[in-house]
Amino acid sequence: MSEKQNEQQDRIDSTIDALDGDLTAIKPENALDVISTWRRSLSHSSNPELKEISDGLGELKDALSAGTLDGKQIGGILKTLGKQTSAAAKDADEAYTDGLTRLGKTLSKAGNALG
């Protein structure tokens, strides 16, 4: 695995770890940093599935930046991102398939936990 692939896999793993924990313990500013990093990474893709995920991350960023956090709204966005990520995993480079599949399931699980 190349250095870039290792970095991407580390990002996937750290995102899964954060989502597997207590979601209410994640500081919104930390979540916003992670979201921005993912959006930057996805914005360079010509793949329409990845563009949809980037748009969904934008929605999540907006929801987390709101004055009052709406768990049901955030949960819905996470569930959608989970489905989109799982779908994208099927077409991903083999080095990322397992990690993205786990990330998709974790996003959906986190979404269900919030509403």
Secondary structure, DSSP 8 states (H G I E B T S, - for coil): --HHHHHHHHHHHHHHHHHHS-GGGS-HHHHHHHHHHHHHHHHT---HHHHHHHHHHHHHHHHHHSSS--HHHHHHHHHHHHHHHHHHHHHS-HHHHHHHHHHHHHHHHHHHHH-
